Amino acid sequence: MNSLRTANALLRCNAAASGAIPRTARLAAVAAQTPLRLPPTPSHPFTTSQSLLKKDRSSSKDEVKSSKKDKRGGNSSSSSSSSSSSSSSSSSSSSAEYSPKAVENNPTDPFDFSDLTAAFDKHEKRYLDILSGIRSDGSFNVDAISSIPVQPDRKNPQTFPLRELAAVAASGARRFTILAFDESSIKPIMSAIQGSESFNQQPQRNEENPLELTLLLEPVRVEDLTRKAKEACQAWRERLRDETHKREKLHKKWKGDKTVSSDDALRLKDKMQKLQDERMKVIAAKEKQVLASVAKKG
């Protein structure tokens, strides 16, 4: 303040002496009296303001998203291509597997009888199980009871062996106890046992235990076992003839559309007949064996 007053006093003295104050002197005096005021400094530098940071962050996020999207697009395309290749490979592998439909539509090898032999094997397994039960007097066998097919759901045709729904144990000479794993299986098990060819008897429920069934079987006569064995073998033969007849229709179709020649059609017939004759010999041998075993029980 003292310096300002001194400057003002000198200016006045000079003005009085000269009679006028120069422009530069007046400006200097004003500058000396008015303190220098700078514009306020922002709390955040311009380059690091919140709005710009948000923009930068959003732009960086967009770039990351776009890059990820591109990568995903590449992966999806590669995955789709891989999936398509896998599906094509699976389809090729499935087409390589033999099925009657594939043979009918595209008989690449008419002399491939794997469809017929597979059908023969299926029937052979079924009737060998039936004959085994008859031979061992399966009416009194725990394994035979445990193998009875049970249909738990009437709306679903799928069946399960009784052993998967209950435990079977022999409790006497002709008495068996069936302990179901779940109460909902009781009625299906009872229906399956009553409807089976070997048993055809109704199990009795245990009043004290709702999961327990008792099966009391009557003695089986030798005449009945013999009749069952013959009927099973005859049904087995009929199933083989049915499968052969289906294959014979394919041969006629191939001959009609010129897929195979007349000579090849005759060769196909001979080969098919040989396959059937071989299985018929198996049935005859098994029937003889079972009947002899049943006759000893008398």
Rosetta blueprint (number, residue, H / E / L):
1 M L
2 N H
3 S H
4 L H
5 R H
6 T H
7 A H
8 N H
9 A H
10 L H
11 L H
12 R H
13 C H
14 N H
15 A H
16 A H
17 A H
18 S H
19 G L
20 A L
21 I L
22 P L
23 R H
24 T H
25 A H
26 R H
27 L H
28 A H
29 A H
30 V H
31 A H
32 A H
33 Q H
34 T L
35 P L
36 L L
37 R L
38 L L
39 P L
40 P L
41 T L
42 P L
43 S L
44 H L
45 P L
46 F H
47 T H
48 T H
49 S L
50 Q H
51 S H
52 L H
53 L H
54 K H
55 K H
56 D H
57 R H
58 S H
59 S H
60 S H
61 K H
62 D H
63 E H
64 V H
65 K H
66 S H
67 S H
68 K H
69 K H
70 D H
71 K H
72 R H
73 G H
74 G H
75 N H
76 S H
77 S H
78 S H
79 S H
80 S H
81 S H
82 S H
83 S H
84 S H
85 S H
86 S H
87 S H
88 S H
89 S H
90 S H
91 S H
92 S H
93 S H
94 S H
95 S H
96 A H
97 E L
98 Y L
99 S L
100 P H
101 K H
102 A H
103 V H
104 E H
105 N H
106 N L
107 P L
108 T L
109 D L
110 P L
111 F L
112 D L
113 F L
114 S H
115 D H
116 L H
117 T H
118 A H
119 A H
120 F H
121 D H
122 K H
123 H H
124 E H
125 K H
126 R H
127 Y H
128 L H
129 D H
130 I H
131 L H
132 S H
133 G H
134 I H
135 R H
136 S L
137 D L
138 G H
139 S H
140 F H
141 N L
142 V H
143 D H
144 A H
145 I H
146 S H
147 S L
148 I L
149 P E
150 V E
151 Q L
152 P L
153 D L
154 R L
155 K L
156 N L
157 P L
158 Q L
159 T L
160 F E
161 P E
162 L H
163 R H
164 E H
165 L L
166 A E
167 A E
168 V E
169 A E
170 A E
171 S L
172 G L
173 A L
174 R L
175 R E
176 F E
177 T E
178 I E
179 L E
180 A E
181 F L
182 D L
183 E H
184 S H
185 S H
186 I H
187 K H
188 P H
189 I H
190 M H
191 S H
192 A H
193 I H
194 Q H
195 G H
196 S L
197 E L
198 S L
199 F L
200 N L
201 Q L
202 Q L
203 P L
204 Q E
205 R E
206 N L
207 E L
208 E L
209 N L
210 P L
211 L L
212 E E
213 L E
214 T E
215 L E
216 L E
217 L L
218 E L
219 P L
220 V L
221 R L
222 V H
223 E H
224 D H
225 L H
226 T H
227 R H
228 K H
229 A H
230 K H
231 E H
232 A H
233 C H
234 Q H
235 A H
236 W H
237 R H
238 E H
239 R H
240 L H
241 R H
242 D H
243 E H
244 T H
245 H H
246 K H
247 R H
248 E H
249 K H
250 L H
251 H H
252 K H
253 K H
254 W H
255 K H
256 G H
257 D L
258 K L
259 T L
260 V L
261 S L
262 S H
263 D H
264 D H
265 A H
266 L H
267 R H
268 L H
269 K H
270 D H
271 K H
272 M H
273 Q H
274 K H
275 L H
276 Q H
277 D H
278 E H
279 R H
280 M H
281 K H
282 V H
283 I H
284 A H
285 A H
286 K H
287 E H
288 K H
289 Q H
290 V H
291 L H
292 A H
293 S H
294 V H
295 A H
296 K L
297 K L
298 G L
